[in-house]
Structures are given as C-alpha cells and as structure tokens.
Amino acid sequence: MNYKELCAEIKTALKDDFRAYCQYLLDKNPEELLFDKADVPEELLSKHSEYLKRISAGEPMQYVFGYAPFYDLYIDCAPGVLIPRFDTEVLVEEAIKTLPQNAYFADLCCGTGCIAAAVLKHREDTKALCLDISDKALEMTGKNVKKYGLQSRCNIQKFDVFGNWSGLPRFDAILCNPPYINAKDMKTLPDNVKKEPYEALYGGEDGLDFYREIIKKSKDHFKGLPHIIFEIGYDEADGLRELTGFKCEIKKDLSNNDRLCIIRG
Ligand SMILES: C[S@@+](CC[C@H](N)C(=O)[O-])C[C@H]1O[C@@H](n2cnc3c(N)ncnc32)[C@H](O)[C@@H]1O
C-alpha cells in the first residue's frame, strides 16, 4: 500500500478525525501525502491496522497514541486519566501572565499534571504542588513532570478535596480544573468521553460541588480566599458568581465561551 492509498483508507474510516490521526501516525499533514505513491513500510502498516481497530471501536486517539498535544508540550496520557483539553490552555495562559514572582501554586485536581507542567515550563521562578485523589493521575503527573525536567520545582501528593486540608501548606495561588459536569449532562456524554474516568468528569447534581467545597475549605484553611483560577463549564459563570459573593472575574476562551473564574484573593 502507498501513502496516497493509506490516506484514502484513513479518511473513509475516520472522517473528521482524519487529519489528527495522520498527524499522530505519520507526523505529517495529510496534504503532504495525498499524492505520495511511495510504499508505506510494513511495520507502520501493522501498527496502523491495530490503532485503527482501537479508534474505530471508540477508544480516544490520545489513549491509543499515549499522548496529547497541550499548550506547547506533549503530555503523556493513558486510560484512567482525563485527556488534556485545548479549553484548558486559557487557564495556563492566564496563570503564566498573572502569577506573582516566585509564586508557589497548587495544581488542584491535577490529572496528567498538564497545567502544572506548562506553567512551570514557562515560569521558571515558580514552584508547584500537584494534588489529586487518583493514583493513576499522580503516576501520570510524575511522568510528565519528569519528561520536562521539572521535578526540582514540583511535588506531587495524594489529596482529597473533600477530606482534611490541615496538612496543606500556604499557597500563593490555586490553579484548578475540577470535575464540573452536572448530572443531566453526564447522561448525554459523547461515547468517546465516556471512555474517560467518571470521577474526573462528574461535579455533582449541579456540577458545582468541587467549586463549593474548594471555596469553603480555602476560606477556612487560608483564613480568606487565596488567588484562585478555576476552569469552569460554559454555563457555570452565574453559579460561580453566587458562590464567590460576586467577587470574581469571568473570562472567556477562544471560542467565546465562559471558561475561567478568577478570584483575586
Ligand atoms: C477535570 S479533571 C482535570 C485534570 C487536569 N487538571 C486537566 O486539566 O486535564 C479532574 C481531576 O480531579 C480529580 N479528582 C476527582 N475527585 C477528586 C477529589 N475528591 N479530590 C481530588 N481530586 C479529585 C480526578 O482524578 C481528575 O484527575
């Protein structure tokens, strides 16, 4: 089989995901290959047939290939941990721009550690503590922090948002993309999203359980709110305004959806 034929096969099988798959498998834009009649090496073809089978069965591409592009990093990911989203890059951008000099920040609900890794990479003056309840997430965070040589500025600790906060140090800021999907929307998740961990997605009946708890616990633990940057769902801004007593700023993402809730402690 040549590259032109391979591209045609992928396009028929994957439709909208065609471009992303070509990029993952061949590290090229499909346009570069559409007229390429060179033979595809056998080894690549056999990998391709395994990958295509898994993706056609609904497995997310990022799990199949083991990484996701995020900001200007390639974040390792695996089943059991949320795939980093493009939507979250706006939080990273905000943190890079606004964290105070030498800030010590928490990446609360860290998942793959994508937020901490991107911020630490671009803000060499900062340090982080990554916290998550999931062992698999902590393992992935460890991998990603190591991949970018950030270990000396990053600690990783198992932590339950709904548990005891007394052991936490004082942070200059909390960066947090918590589970925030409400009960109604959990029932209509696309099939590929259903392959991601339920505990990384479900934010309680109204989607706001984590925000409620983090705001309450932060007030008690820090004796006032620290600087917090939350990622929020596109329809959660009013809920966050109420939870913060209208002391927050809502910012939009590049698609013009409400995406960040910023509390300036
Ligand atoms: C929406 S994911 C965000 C992951 C990552 N920060 C990102 O942006 O890709 C939420 C994370 O919260 C973690 N989590 C769920 N319940 C938790 C809890 N009670 N305490 C701490 N972390 C929790 C999940 O394991 C998951 O990694």
The ligand as an SDF file (V2000), in Angstrom:
LIG
                    3D

 27 29  0  0  0  0  0  0  0  0999 V2000
  -11.3870   17.5080   35.0210 C   0  0  0  0  0  0  0  0  0  0  0  0
  -10.0550   16.5030   35.5810 S   0  0  0  0  0  0  0  0  0  0  0  0
   -8.7260   17.6760   35.3630 C   0  0  0  0  0  0  0  0  0  0  0  0
   -7.3960   17.0710   35.1320 C   0  0  0  0  0  0  0  0  0  0  0  0
   -6.3040   18.0840   34.7170 C   0  0  0  0  0  0  0  0  0  0  0  0
   -6.1510   19.1400   35.6820 N   0  0  0  0  0  0  0  0  0  0  0  0
   -6.6010   18.6680   33.3540 C   0  0  0  0  0  0  0  0  0  0  0  0
   -6.8990   19.8750   33.2830 O   0  0  0  0  0  0  0  0  0  0  0  0
   -6.5440   17.9310   32.3480 O   0  0  0  0  0  0  0  0  0  0  0  0
  -10.3440   16.4590   37.3010 C   0  0  0  0  0  0  0  0  0  0  0  0
   -9.3760   15.6720   38.1830 C   0  0  0  0  0  0  0  0  0  0  0  0
   -9.9100   15.7040   39.5210 O   0  0  0  0  0  0  0  0  0  0  0  0
   -9.5590   14.5050   40.1820 C   0  0  0  0  0  0  0  0  0  0  0  0
  -10.4710   14.3100   41.3340 N   0  0  0  0  0  0  0  0  0  0  0  0
  -11.7140   13.7930   41.3510 C   0  0  0  0  0  0  0  0  0  0  0  0
  -12.2020   13.7850   42.5970 N   0  0  0  0  0  0  0  0  0  0  0  0
  -11.2560   14.3310   43.4010 C   0  0  0  0  0  0  0  0  0  0  0  0
  -11.1750   14.6110   44.7890 C   0  0  0  0  0  0  0  0  0  0  0  0
  -12.1920   14.3250   45.6130 N   0  0  0  0  0  0  0  0  0  0  0  0
  -10.0530   15.1720   45.2720 N   0  0  0  0  0  0  0  0  0  0  0  0
   -9.0100   15.4500   44.4480 C   0  0  0  0  0  0  0  0  0  0  0  0
   -9.0110   15.2120   43.1210 N   0  0  0  0  0  0  0  0  0  0  0  0
  -10.1370   14.6670   42.5940 C   0  0  0  0  0  0  0  0  0  0  0  0
   -9.6970   13.4490   39.1060 C   0  0  0  0  0  0  0  0  0  0  0  0
   -8.9530   12.3020   39.4550 O   0  0  0  0  0  0  0  0  0  0  0  0
   -9.1830   14.1980   37.8660 C   0  0  0  0  0  0  0  0  0  0  0  0
   -7.8230   13.9250   37.6700 O   0  0  0  0  0  0  0  0  0  0  0  0
  1  2  1  0
  2  3  1  0
  2 10  1  0
  3  4  1  0
  4  5  1  0
  5  6  1  0
  5  7  1  0
  7  8  2  0
  7  9  1  0
 10 11  1  0
 11 12  1  0
 11 26  1  0
 12 13  1  0
 13 14  1  0
 13 24  1  0
 14 15  1  0
 14 23  1  0
 15 16  2  0
 16 17  1  0
 17 18  1  0
 17 23  2  0
 18 19  1  0
 18 20  2  0
 20 21  1  0
 21 22  2  0
 22 23  1  0
 24 25  1  0
 24 26  1  0
 26 27  1  0
M  CHG  2   2   1   9  -1
M  END
$$$$
